[in-house]
Amino acid sequence: VAILSFGSRLSEALIAADEVEEMNPDLAVTVADARFMKPLDIDLIRELAKDNGNMITIEEGSIGGFGDHVLHFLSLDGALDEGELKFRPMVLPDTYFEAATQYEQYEMAGLNAHHIRGTVLRLANKVEVPVLSE
């Protein structure tokens, strides 16, 4: 699993990666720091896509930000054509947040280490996700 972090969630991504690897020694997690959004580091993105079957982007932006740029590039570059790469963007939800500490706001947004860990485990099929019945 590759986690491509843009912004201050890098330390949380590293914590999540360590926790996942401790829980599942057979699951390797690579964490990369995107450092900048424009221009995209297409060499890094291609390498992560080639070496990993799952990719997560994490940012403090909203829908339409860094993760969408990465997904757009992967699509145009053909990385999604064979269905071998699963992709999940983690972004701020489109909602208002009450005043709180920074940690509490990231908690409400679902962008702390345990949220990242959960996304990694779900994407790697290491946890059962309930399915809504009709």
LUMPARO-281501 format. One line per 10 residues: number of its first residue (from 1); their letters; for each residue z, x, y of C-alpha. Coordinates in nm, 4 decimals. Each point is the difference from the previous one (the first is absolute). Layout:
residues N
NUM) A) Z:X:Y | ...
This chain:
residues 134
1) VAILSFGSRL) 0.0000:0.0000:0.0000 | -0.0890:0.1323:0.3445 | 0.1929:-0.1010:0.3101 | -0.1783:0.0765:0.3251 | 0.2486:-0.0282:0.2845 | -0.0861:-0.0344:0.3673 | 0.2926:0.0233:0.2396 | 0.3734:0.0161:-0.0483 | 0.0123:-0.1590:-0.3478 | -0.0769:0.3379:-0.1605
11) SEALIAADEV) 0.3650:0.0802:-0.0774 | 0.0477:-0.3452:-0.1569 | -0.3165:0.0539:-0.2069 | 0.1378:0.3316:-0.1280 | 0.3303:-0.1637:-0.0954 | -0.1859:-0.2788:-0.1813 | -0.2212:0.2509:-0.1847 | 0.3049:0.1943:-0.1221 | 0.1680:-0.3218:-0.1166 | -0.3114:-0.1177:-0.1855
21) EEMNPDLAVT) -0.0433:0.3333:-0.1767 | 0.3684:0.0012:-0.1005 | -0.0325:-0.3531:-0.1413 | -0.3381:0.0640:-0.1658 | -0.0570:0.3677:-0.0853 | -0.3485:-0.0870:-0.1280 | -0.1021:-0.1308:0.3434 | -0.1034:0.2634:0.2567 | 0.0092:-0.0899:0.3677 | -0.1843:0.2013:0.2641
31) VADARFMKPL) 0.1064:-0.0459:0.3619 | -0.2359:0.1116:0.2749 | 0.0491:0.0010:0.3763 | -0.3071:-0.1392:0.1746 | 0.1122:0.1648:0.3281 | -0.2691:-0.1757:0.2040 | -0.2028:-0.3205:-0.0205 | -0.3214:0.1005:0.1719 | -0.1985:0.1634:-0.1287 | 0.1036:-0.0842:-0.3553
41) DIDLIRELAK) 0.0643:0.3007:-0.2205 | -0.2733:-0.1053:-0.2426 | 0.0401:0.3109:-0.2151 | 0.3669:-0.0823:-0.0597 | -0.0766:-0.3673:-0.0663 | -0.2787:0.0880:-0.2445 | 0.2275:0.2444:-0.1831 | 0.2813:-0.2558:-0.0275 | -0.2429:-0.2671:-0.1230 | -0.1549:0.2370:-0.2562
51) DNGNMITIEE) 0.3340:0.1235:-0.1347 | 0.1902:-0.3312:-0.0052 | -0.0694:-0.3454:-0.1372 | 0.2269:-0.1628:0.2581 | 0.0211:0.0525:0.3747 | 0.2475:-0.1391:0.2513 | -0.0218:0.0451:0.3737 | 0.3130:-0.0492:0.2062 | 0.0221:-0.0288:0.3759 | 0.1925:-0.1624:0.2814
61) GSIGGFGDHV) -0.3159:-0.1734:0.1170 | -0.1209:-0.3494:-0.0673 | -0.2891:-0.1371:-0.2008 | -0.3194:0.1615:0.1238 | 0.1534:0.3449:0.0451 | -0.0038:0.3251:-0.1931 | 0.0053:-0.1562:-0.3480 | -0.3003:-0.2159:0.0820 | -0.1900:0.3040:0.1273 | 0.0758:0.1821:-0.3251
71) LHFLSLDGAL) -0.1043:-0.3021:-0.2066 | -0.3225:-0.0348:0.1998 | -0.0806:0.3674:-0.0606 | 0.0779:-0.0248:-0.3733 | -0.2256:-0.3032:-0.0266 | -0.2919:0.1631:0.1808 | 0.0510:0.3238:-0.1938 | -0.0282:-0.1845:-0.3335 | 0.3537:0.0798:-0.1178 | 0.0637:-0.3667:-0.0835
81) DEGELKFRPM) -0.3306:-0.0705:-0.1746 | 0.1151:0.0604:-0.3575 | 0.3328:-0.1800:0.0368 | 0.1948:0.3122:-0.0951 | 0.1958:0.0275:0.3268 | 0.2651:-0.2541:0.0961 | 0.0971:-0.0072:0.3676 | 0.2913:-0.1526:0.1920 | 0.0655:0.0293:0.3726 | 0.3590:-0.0269:0.1218
91) VLPDTYFEAA) 0.0150:-0.1112:0.3634 | 0.2259:-0.1845:0.2398 | -0.0155:-0.3717:-0.0756 | -0.1469:-0.2317:0.2598 | 0.3308:-0.1452:0.1141 | 0.2684:0.0355:0.2649 | 0.3093:0.2057:-0.0742 | 0.3446:-0.0582:0.1395 | 0.1672:0.2834:0.1863 | 0.1617:0.2353:-0.2497
101) TQYEQYEMAG) 0.0332:0.3651:-0.0886 | -0.3167:0.1854:-0.0887 | 0.1040:0.0086:-0.3684 | 0.0653:-0.3753:0.0000 | -0.3383:-0.0708:0.1584 | -0.1780:0.2149:-0.2591 | 0.2013:-0.1851:-0.2642 | -0.1235:-0.3338:0.1361 | -0.3530:0.1394:0.0085 | 0.0150:0.1216:-0.3605
111) LNAHHIRGTV) -0.0705:0.3630:0.0896 | 0.3104:0.1833:-0.1257 | 0.0134:0.2221:-0.3103 | 0.0953:-0.2736:-0.2457 | -0.2917:-0.2155:0.1189 | -0.2389:0.2930:-0.0422 | 0.1474:0.0681:-0.3458 | -0.0549:-0.3638:-0.0960 | -0.3611:0.0102:0.1162 | -0.0633:0.3180:-0.1998
121) LRLANKVEVP) 0.1538:-0.1505:-0.3142 | -0.1920:-0.3272:0.0337 | -0.3295:0.1773:0.0640 | 0.0566:0.2299:-0.2996 | 0.0883:-0.2994:-0.2208 | 0.3520:0.1326:-0.0606 | 0.1733:-0.3301:0.0849 | -0.0738:-0.3578:-0.0889 | -0.0904:-0.2122:0.2993 | 0.0702:-0.3713:-0.0340
131) VLSE) -0.3035:-0.2248:0.0193 | 0.0262:-0.3310:0.1822 | -0.0662:-0.2955:-0.2262 | -0.2101:-0.2903:0.1135
